[in-house]
Each structure stands twice: as structure tokens, then as C-alpha cells.
Amino acid sequence: MERIILYLFAYLTEGYIVFRYASCFFTPRYRTATRLLTLGLLYIVMAFFAIWEISWLNVILFIILNGIFLFSQYRLSFSQGILHLALLTALMAASEIVVYSIVSRFAPHFYTNPQSSLAMALFGIFSKLLFFLAAYLLMLTAGKKMLRQNPSDRSALLLLLIPLASIFIILTFVTISEASFSILSINTLMTISAFLLLLINLFVFGINQYNQKKSQEFTDMQLLLQKESDLAAYYEMLSAHNENQGILIHDFKKHLQSISLLNKNREADKIEAYIDQLLQSSDLNETIKICDNKMLNAILCRYKRRCAEEHLTFLADIRSQSIDFLENSSLTSLFCNLLDNAIEAAAGIPDGFIELMVQKKENTPFVMITVINSCSKNPMSLDGKLLSSKKNTGQSHGFGMKSIKKTVKLYGGDMEVYYDSSTHTFHSLITLRNDTRL
């Protein structure tokens, strides 16, 4: 029973190292819990067969089961999978061979020690620490994911000191066990200490990865908020421009009367100067009225032009005063991100279109926002998450949807998205609560 527990611990530790390695290099298909459960089951199978201590069988199972894990849980090509399987197999085998050689040199009688469980535990932990160190070095040098996220943060390199120090401590334990193998209490303490050392290494690495991910997400979110703030300011300026244009058009009759007076006096130079002044006015730029909300109208005018550039049909039905309770920043965040996603999905599709409808539900404080857009394929994964169609699938993607959900939550609303395969359309249904009506 003791040997089974040791094997199980050693293989699950090895599986966790493979999981971190794969997460560094590849884009996952499913959420973390699904990947961990799949890998855990595969490594339990591997640990069961390892009890027979058949080396060639262990290597074959390592390649096959890790191959199943990589190809089923991550997005990668066949050549990528084969390359990284070969690297992981080489690292795993090399770590065990190196540990065996080092221990044999420093403690020649270690493997004939009667306390076989201690020898097995120390050998397993030593080899997994070395495997972890080699995989971590490969992630830093070849993957460079953590350093790409924050090039100025070199703390990841300093973490190498922890597994190096742990390896030295394990080697010290091996030497001590060689001299005091008959003292059961010391052997037990050393085994427990070795397990704790391995756990500390894995936890420190995991916490560092988590902190870097959250730091990157925070930075991306700050950049997104700054962008939305700038967009809100831009649309406020555009709204003011449209208002000035309306004033100019309203006063155009007076301008024509002034030109008529100048014409009666045959003051051609003054007429020409007056007309040039009007034509050069920035207030005469083209404007379109889509809805009665000035901010939203400015936003929709911009996206109508973008749709025209992408050869997309843009239809909008915004009921009067339906959206006036939203702050300008929320209005910008919600509709800009919704329409950005819709244009990204519909671009390049023949007869592509985007439909936007905003309406109040009668006798309720709720407002319904519906966006329907052309979409050639289902953008949702099996677990219900939206997948970005951008070529660069970096971590910064997905913040537009997070911003939408944040705004929906702020107004006590709800959001539902689904893909209609019969019409090849993607539907976004949002309900917002207008508390100003209460």
C-alpha cells in the first residue's frame, strides 16, 4: 500500500509539471478543471502500470497518454505535439538517469538500503525536482511566455534558486540516510521533509504563474478602460460637433439672407469670402441621425461607416429614450465592444449583416438590447466560452466580452449568447435594469 501511494504521488507530481509545461506553450481547448481532471485520470493509469516496474512499458505509456492529453486538451499541430512529446520524454528519462548516477556516486549503498520506501521516496522526489527544473528552464528559454508578459520582471529567473536548493537538500538527505538507515524516526522525518520540499517548489511556481497572469490581466484591463475613456471623450466631442452642425443648419436661412443682401449691393468679393467661410466650417461635415441619444448616435454613425467599409449591411432600431439612463462611459463600453465583436465575426462574409435593436419592456424597468450578426462558424467552445477569431491568441483577448459583462452586471442585467447554425448567425441578448424608473 505504501508503495502504491508513493507511485501515485510521484506520477501525479509529474503530471502537474506536464500540465504547467503544456499551458505555457499551447492554447487550451477547455477550462482548467477539465484539463486537470483528464490529466489526473491518465496519470493514475500510468501509476498503476508503473507498479510492475517495466521500464519500456513506462516509457511507452508516458508517450501515449501524454500524447492523448496534449492533442485532446490543447490546440496544436501534429508536428508540434510530436516535438514536445519527444522533449518531455527526453527530459523525464534524463532526469531519472542523472539522479541514479549522482546518488550512486555519493551513496553507493543507497539502493540496497533495507528502508526501500525511503530510497524510493527520495529517488522519486529527487528525479521529479530535476524534471521540474529542466521543464521550467525550457519554458523560460524556449517558451518565454512569462517574460513576454512582463519583460521587465526577471523574478522568474530567481525562482530557479528554489529547485536548485531543494536538490542540494535532497542529496544531503540521501547522504544522511546512507549513514543512518537503521534509525527509523530520522528516515521518516527525511521522507516527510522531502515531500514538503517538492510541494513547496510546485506551489511557489504555481503561485508565481497565477500572480503573473493576474498582473497581465490587470494591465490589459487598465489599457481597455483607458481606451474606453478616450472613446467616451471622443464621442462627447463628436456629439458636440453634431450639435454645432445642427445650429449651423438651423441658422442657414439667415446666412442665405445675408448673402442675398450682399448680392443686391453687388459685393462679389464679400459674397465669395462669406461662402468660403461657411464651406470651410468643420460643422458642415456629414452627419446621420440613427437615434435620439447623442452619444449613442455618434457611436452608431462611426460603426455604420465601418460596416460600409467592410461591405456589411447595418440595421439599427433604437427606441426613443430607451437607453438614456446609461452613463456615457457605460454606453461606450457596451456598444463599442458589442459592435466590434459583431464586425469581427461578420467581416468577409458575402451578404453579411449586423442588426441592433434596443427597446423597453412595457410596464417594467428593463431594457432589451439585441445584436444579431452573420457568423460563418460557431465561435463557442464545448464548455460555452467564446473563442476569439484573431490570429494572435494571446492573453489580452476576451477583455471586450469581460467589459460587456462588467457593464451588464453594473446595471443589474443579464446576458445570453448563442449561435444559430441554421441561419449562420450569432445572437447576443442583453437585459439591463433601469433603476431610475423606480
C-alpha positions as CSV (number, residue, x, y, z in Angstrom):
1,M,0.0,0.0,0.0
2,E,2.9,2.3,0.9
3,R,4.5,1.8,-2.5
4,I,1.2,2.4,-4.3
5,I,0.8,5.8,-2.5
6,L,4.4,6.7,-3.4
7,Y,4.0,5.8,-7.0
8,L,0.7,7.7,-7.2
9,F,2.2,10.8,-5.6
10,A,5.3,10.7,-7.9
11,Y,3.2,10.4,-11.0
12,L,0.6,13.0,-10.1
13,T,3.5,15.4,-9.5
14,E,5.0,14.5,-12.8
15,G,1.5,15.1,-14.4
16,Y,1.3,18.6,-12.8
17,I,4.7,19.5,-14.3
18,V,3.5,18.4,-17.7
19,F,0.3,20.4,-17.2
20,R,2.3,23.6,-16.5
21,Y,4.6,22.9,-19.4
22,A,1.7,22.4,-21.8
23,S,-0.2,25.5,-20.5
24,C,2.9,27.6,-21.2
25,F,3.3,26.5,-24.9
26,F,-0.2,25.8,-26.1
27,T,-3.7,27.4,-26.2
28,P,-6.1,25.2,-24.2
29,R,-9.4,23.9,-25.7
30,Y,-11.2,23.5,-22.4
31,R,-11.2,25.1,-19.0
32,T,-8.5,24.3,-16.3
33,A,-10.7,21.9,-14.3
34,T,-11.4,19.8,-17.3
35,R,-7.7,19.6,-18.3
36,L,-6.6,18.8,-14.7
37,L,-9.2,16.0,-14.4
38,T,-8.2,14.5,-17.7
39,L,-4.5,14.6,-16.9
40,G,-5.1,13.2,-13.4
41,L,-7.0,10.2,-14.7
42,L,-4.4,9.5,-17.4
43,Y,-1.6,9.6,-14.8
44,I,-3.4,7.4,-12.3
45,V,-3.5,4.8,-15.1
46,M,0.2,5.4,-15.7
47,A,1.0,5.0,-11.9
48,F,-1.0,1.7,-11.8
49,F,1.2,0.1,-14.6
50,A,4.4,1.6,-13.0
51,I,4.0,-0.8,-10.1
52,W,5.1,-3.6,-12.3
53,E,8.5,-1.7,-12.8
54,I,8.8,-2.5,-16.5
55,S,10.9,0.4,-17.9
56,W,10.0,0.1,-21.6
57,L,6.3,-0.1,-20.7
58,N,6.5,3.0,-18.6
59,V,8.2,5.0,-21.4
60,I,5.6,3.9,-24.0
61,L,2.7,4.8,-21.7
62,F,4.3,8.1,-20.9
63,I,4.4,9.0,-24.6
64,I,0.9,7.6,-25.5
65,L,-1.0,9.0,-22.5
66,N,0.7,12.4,-22.7
67,G,0.0,12.5,-26.4
68,I,-3.7,11.8,-25.7
69,F,-3.7,14.7,-23.2
70,L,-1.9,17.2,-25.4
71,F,-3.9,16.5,-28.6
72,S,-7.3,16.3,-26.8
73,Q,-6.9,19.3,-24.5
74,Y,-4.8,21.8,-26.5
75,R,-4.8,23.4,-29.9
76,L,-1.6,22.3,-31.6
77,S,-0.4,20.8,-34.8
78,F,0.7,17.2,-35.2
79,S,4.3,18.2,-35.6
80,Q,4.2,20.4,-32.5
81,G,2.7,17.6,-30.5
82,I,5.4,15.1,-31.6
83,L,8.2,17.5,-30.9
84,H,7.1,18.4,-27.4
85,L,6.3,14.7,-26.6
86,A,9.9,13.9,-27.5
87,L,11.2,16.7,-25.4
88,L,9.2,15.8,-22.4
89,T,10.1,12.1,-22.7
90,A,13.8,13.0,-23.0
91,L,13.6,15.3,-20.0
92,M,11.9,12.7,-17.9
93,A,14.3,9.9,-18.8
94,A,17.3,12.1,-18.5
95,S,16.3,13.3,-15.0
96,E,16.0,9.7,-13.7
97,I,19.3,8.6,-15.3
98,V,21.1,11.7,-13.9
99,V,19.6,11.2,-10.4
100,Y,20.6,7.5,-10.4
101,S,24.1,8.4,-11.4
102,I,24.5,11.1,-8.8
103,V,23.1,9.1,-6.0
104,S,25.2,6.0,-6.9
105,R,28.3,8.2,-6.7
106,F,27.6,9.9,-3.4
107,A,25.8,7.0,-1.7
108,P,26.9,3.7,-3.4
109,H,24.8,1.6,-0.9
110,F,21.7,3.7,-1.1
111,Y,19.7,1.4,-3.5
112,T,20.5,-1.7,-1.4
113,N,19.2,0.1,1.7
114,P,16.7,-2.0,3.6
115,Q,14.4,1.0,4.0
116,S,13.3,0.7,0.4
117,S,10.3,3.1,0.9
118,L,12.7,5.9,1.9
119,A,15.0,5.1,-1.1
120,M,12.0,5.1,-3.4
121,A,10.6,8.3,-2.0
122,L,13.9,10.2,-2.1
123,F,14.7,8.9,-5.6
124,G,11.3,9.8,-6.9
125,I,11.3,13.3,-5.4
126,F,14.9,14.0,-6.5
127,S,14.1,13.0,-10.1
128,K,10.8,15.0,-10.2
129,L,12.6,18.0,-8.9
130,L,15.2,17.7,-11.6
131,F,12.5,17.1,-14.2
132,F,10.7,20.2,-12.9
133,L,13.8,22.3,-13.1
134,A,14.6,21.2,-16.7
135,A,11.0,21.8,-17.8
136,Y,11.0,25.2,-16.1
137,L,14.3,26.2,-17.8
138,L,12.8,25.1,-21.2
139,M,9.7,27.2,-20.5
140,L,11.8,30.3,-19.7
141,T,14.2,29.9,-22.7
142,A,12.0,28.4,-25.5
143,G,8.5,29.4,-24.4
144,K,9.4,32.8,-22.8
145,K,5.7,33.2,-22.0
146,M,6.2,34.7,-18.6
147,L,9.0,37.0,-19.8
148,R,6.8,38.1,-22.8
149,Q,4.1,39.1,-20.4
150,N,6.3,41.4,-18.4
151,P,9.8,41.8,-19.9
152,S,11.0,43.9,-17.0
153,D,10.1,41.2,-14.5
154,R,13.0,38.9,-14.1
155,S,11.8,37.3,-10.8
156,A,11.0,34.1,-12.7
157,L,14.7,33.5,-13.1
158,L,15.3,33.9,-9.4
159,L,12.8,31.1,-8.7
160,L,15.4,28.7,-10.2
161,L,17.3,29.0,-6.9
162,I,14.4,27.2,-5.1
163,P,14.6,23.9,-7.0
164,L,18.4,24.1,-7.0
165,A,18.5,24.5,-3.3
166,S,15.9,21.7,-2.9
167,I,18.0,19.3,-5.0
168,F,21.0,20.0,-2.7
169,I,18.9,19.3,0.3
170,I,17.6,16.0,-1.1
171,L,21.1,15.0,-1.9
172,T,22.0,15.8,1.7
173,F,19.1,13.5,2.8
174,V,20.5,10.7,0.6
175,T,23.9,11.0,2.2
176,I,22.4,11.1,5.7
177,S,20.2,8.0,5.0
178,E,23.3,6.2,3.8
179,A,24.9,6.7,7.3
180,S,21.8,6.2,9.4
181,F,19.5,3.9,7.6
182,S,18.7,1.9,10.8
183,I,17.2,5.0,12.6
184,L,13.5,4.8,11.5
185,S,12.5,8.1,13.0
186,I,15.1,10.0,11.1
187,N,14.2,8.3,7.8
188,T,10.5,9.1,8.3
189,L,11.3,12.8,9.0
190,M,13.5,13.0,6.0
191,T,10.8,11.4,3.8
192,I,8.2,13.9,5.0
193,S,10.7,16.8,4.6
194,A,11.4,15.7,1.0
195,F,7.7,15.6,0.2
196,L,7.2,19.1,1.6
197,L,10.2,20.4,-0.4
198,L,8.7,19.1,-3.6
199,L,5.3,20.6,-2.7
200,I,6.9,24.0,-1.9
201,N,8.5,24.0,-5.3
202,L,5.3,23.3,-7.1
203,F,3.3,25.8,-5.0
204,V,5.8,28.6,-5.4
205,F,5.9,28.1,-9.2
206,G,2.1,27.9,-9.4
207,I,1.5,31.0,-7.3
208,N,4.1,32.9,-9.4
209,Q,2.3,31.9,-12.6
210,Y,-1.0,32.9,-11.1
211,N,0.3,36.3,-10.0
212,Q,1.8,37.0,-13.4
213,K,-1.4,36.1,-15.1
214,K,-3.5,38.3,-12.9
215,S,-0.9,41.1,-13.3
216,Q,-1.2,40.8,-17.1
217,E,-5.0,40.8,-16.9
218,F,-5.0,43.9,-14.7
219,T,-2.7,45.7,-17.1
220,D,-4.8,44.7,-20.1
221,M,-8.0,45.8,-18.3
222,Q,-6.4,49.1,-17.4
223,L,-5.5,49.7,-21.0
224,L,-9.0,48.7,-22.1
225,L,-10.5,51.1,-19.6
226,Q,-8.2,53.9,-20.8
227,K,-9.3,53.2,-24.4
228,E,-12.9,53.3,-23.4
229,S,-12.4,56.5,-21.5
230,D,-10.7,58.1,-24.6
231,L,-13.6,56.8,-26.8
232,A,-16.1,58.3,-24.5
233,A,-14.4,61.7,-24.6
234,Y,-14.2,61.4,-28.4
235,Y,-17.9,60.6,-28.8
236,E,-18.7,63.5,-26.4
237,M,-16.7,65.8,-28.7
238,L,-18.4,64.3,-31.8
239,S,-21.8,64.8,-30.2
240,A,-20.9,68.5,-29.5
241,H,-19.8,68.8,-33.1
242,N,-23.2,67.4,-34.3
243,E,-25.0,69.9,-32.1
244,N,-23.0,72.7,-33.6
245,Q,-23.8,71.4,-37.0
246,G,-27.4,71.4,-36.2
247,I,-27.2,75.0,-35.0
248,L,-25.4,76.0,-38.3
249,I,-28.1,74.3,-40.4
250,H,-30.8,76.0,-38.3
251,D,-29.1,79.4,-39.0
252,F,-28.6,78.7,-42.7
253,K,-31.6,80.7,-43.7
254,K,-30.1,83.7,-42.0
255,H,-26.8,83.1,-43.9
256,L,-28.7,83.0,-47.2
257,Q,-30.5,86.3,-46.3
258,S,-27.1,87.9,-45.6
259,I,-25.7,86.6,-48.9
260,S,-28.8,88.0,-50.7
261,L,-28.2,91.4,-49.2
262,L,-24.5,91.4,-50.3
263,N,-25.7,90.3,-53.8
264,K,-28.1,93.2,-54.0
265,N,-25.2,95.5,-53.2
266,R,-23.1,93.7,-55.9
267,E,-20.3,93.0,-53.4
268,A,-19.0,89.9,-55.1
269,D,-15.7,89.7,-53.1
270,K,-17.6,89.7,-49.8
271,I,-20.0,87.1,-51.1
272,E,-17.1,84.8,-52.1
273,A,-15.4,85.3,-48.7
274,Y,-18.7,84.6,-46.9
275,I,-19.3,81.4,-48.8
276,D,-15.7,80.2,-48.4
277,Q,-16.1,80.7,-44.6
278,L,-19.2,78.6,-44.5
279,L,-17.8,75.8,-46.6
280,Q,-14.6,75.6,-44.5
281,S,-16.6,75.3,-41.3
282,S,-16.0,72.0,-39.6
283,D,-19.6,72.0,-38.6
284,L,-20.7,71.2,-42.2
285,N,-19.2,67.6,-42.1
286,E,-21.7,64.9,-42.9
287,T,-23.9,63.6,-40.0
288,I,-26.5,60.9,-39.7
289,K,-29.3,60.6,-37.2
290,I,-29.8,57.0,-36.1
291,C,-31.3,57.6,-32.7
292,D,-32.2,60.4,-30.3
293,N,-29.4,59.7,-27.8
294,K,-26.5,62.0,-28.9
295,M,-23.7,59.8,-27.5
296,L,-25.1,56.6,-28.9
297,N,-25.9,58.3,-32.3
298,A,-22.2,59.3,-32.6
299,I,-21.1,55.7,-31.8
300,L,-23.5,54.2,-34.3
301,C,-22.6,56.6,-37.1
302,R,-19.0,55.5,-36.7
303,Y,-19.9,51.8,-36.8
304,K,-22.2,52.4,-39.8
305,R,-19.3,53.8,-41.7
306,R,-17.1,50.8,-40.6
307,C,-19.8,48.4,-41.8
308,A,-19.9,50.2,-45.2
309,E,-16.1,49.8,-45.5
310,E,-16.5,46.1,-44.8
311,H,-19.4,45.8,-47.2
312,L,-21.8,44.8,-44.3
313,T,-25.4,45.8,-44.0
314,F,-26.0,47.7,-40.8
315,L,-29.6,48.0,-39.4
316,A,-30.4,49.7,-36.1
317,D,-33.7,50.2,-34.3
318,I,-33.2,52.2,-31.2
319,R,-36.4,53.1,-29.5
320,S,-36.7,56.7,-28.2
321,Q,-35.2,57.4,-24.7
322,S,-34.7,53.6,-24.1
323,I,-31.1,53.9,-23.3
324,D,-30.8,57.4,-21.7
325,F,-30.2,56.0,-18.2
326,L,-26.8,54.7,-19.1
327,E,-23.7,56.7,-18.3
328,N,-21.6,57.8,-21.3
329,S,-18.7,55.6,-20.3
330,S,-21.0,52.5,-19.9
331,L,-22.7,53.3,-23.2
332,T,-19.3,53.5,-24.9
333,S,-18.0,50.3,-23.3
334,L,-21.2,48.3,-24.0
335,F,-22.0,49.2,-27.6
336,C,-18.4,49.6,-28.9
337,N,-17.4,46.2,-27.7
338,L,-20.7,44.6,-28.9
339,L,-20.3,46.1,-32.4
340,D,-16.5,45.4,-32.5
341,N,-17.2,41.7,-31.9
342,A,-20.1,41.7,-34.5
343,I,-18.0,43.3,-37.2
344,E,-15.1,40.9,-36.5
345,A,-17.4,37.9,-36.9
346,A,-19.3,39.2,-39.9
347,A,-16.4,40.7,-41.9
348,G,-15.6,38.9,-45.2
349,I,-19.0,37.0,-45.3
350,P,-21.0,37.6,-48.5
351,D,-24.2,39.5,-47.7
352,G,-23.0,39.8,-44.2
353,F,-25.2,42.0,-41.9
354,I,-25.5,43.3,-38.3
355,E,-28.8,44.1,-36.7
356,L,-29.1,46.1,-33.5
357,M,-32.3,46.6,-31.6
358,V,-32.8,48.4,-28.3
359,Q,-36.3,48.5,-26.8
360,K,-38.0,49.0,-23.4
361,K,-40.2,46.2,-22.0
362,E,-43.6,47.6,-21.4
363,N,-44.5,48.2,-17.7
364,T,-41.1,47.0,-16.5
365,P,-37.8,48.7,-15.6
366,F,-36.0,46.5,-18.1
367,V,-34.4,47.3,-21.5
368,M,-33.6,44.7,-24.1
369,I,-30.5,45.0,-26.3
370,T,-30.4,42.5,-29.2
371,V,-27.4,42.1,-31.6
372,I,-27.7,39.6,-34.5
373,N,-24.8,39.3,-36.8
374,S,-23.6,37.0,-39.6
375,C,-21.1,34.4,-38.4
376,S,-19.7,31.6,-40.6
377,K,-19.0,29.1,-37.8
378,N,-19.8,28.5,-34.2
379,P,-17.5,30.7,-32.1
380,M,-18.3,28.9,-28.9
381,S,-16.3,26.1,-27.3
382,L,-17.9,22.9,-25.8
383,D,-17.9,24.5,-22.3
384,G,-19.8,27.6,-23.6
385,K,-16.9,30.0,-23.8
386,L,-16.4,32.4,-26.7
387,L,-13.3,31.7,-28.8
388,S,-11.5,34.7,-30.5
389,S,-11.1,34.6,-34.2
390,K,-8.0,36.7,-34.0
391,K,-4.9,35.1,-35.4
392,N,-2.8,36.1,-32.3
393,T,-4.5,34.2,-29.5
394,G,-2.6,36.0,-26.7
395,Q,-4.0,36.5,-23.2
396,S,-5.2,40.0,-24.0
397,H,-8.1,38.6,-26.0
398,G,-11.5,38.3,-24.3
399,F,-11.4,41.6,-22.4
400,G,-14.1,43.1,-24.7
401,M,-16.5,40.5,-23.5
402,K,-15.4,41.0,-19.9
403,S,-16.0,44.7,-20.3
404,I,-19.5,44.0,-21.6
405,K,-20.3,41.6,-18.7
406,K,-19.0,44.2,-16.3
407,T,-21.4,46.8,-17.6
408,V,-24.3,44.4,-17.7
409,K,-23.6,43.5,-14.0
410,L,-23.3,47.1,-13.1
411,Y,-26.9,47.7,-14.3
412,G,-28.3,44.6,-12.7
413,G,-28.8,42.9,-16.0
414,D,-28.3,39.5,-17.7
415,M,-26.6,38.4,-20.9
416,E,-27.2,35.4,-23.1
417,V,-25.4,34.4,-26.3
418,Y,-26.0,31.6,-28.7
419,Y,-25.2,30.5,-32.3
420,D,-27.9,29.6,-34.8
421,S,-26.4,27.1,-37.1
422,S,-29.4,27.1,-39.4
423,T,-29.0,30.8,-40.3
424,H,-25.3,31.1,-39.5
425,T,-26.0,34.0,-37.2
426,F,-24.7,34.8,-33.7
427,H,-27.1,36.3,-31.2
428,S,-26.3,38.5,-28.2
429,L,-29.3,39.2,-25.9
430,I,-28.8,41.7,-23.0
431,T,-31.2,42.8,-20.4
432,L,-30.5,45.9,-18.4
433,R,-32.4,47.3,-15.4
434,N,-33.3,51.0,-15.4
435,D,-33.5,51.8,-11.7
436,T,-34.2,55.5,-12.4
437,R,-37.7,54.4,-13.3
438,L,-38.4,53.0,-9.8
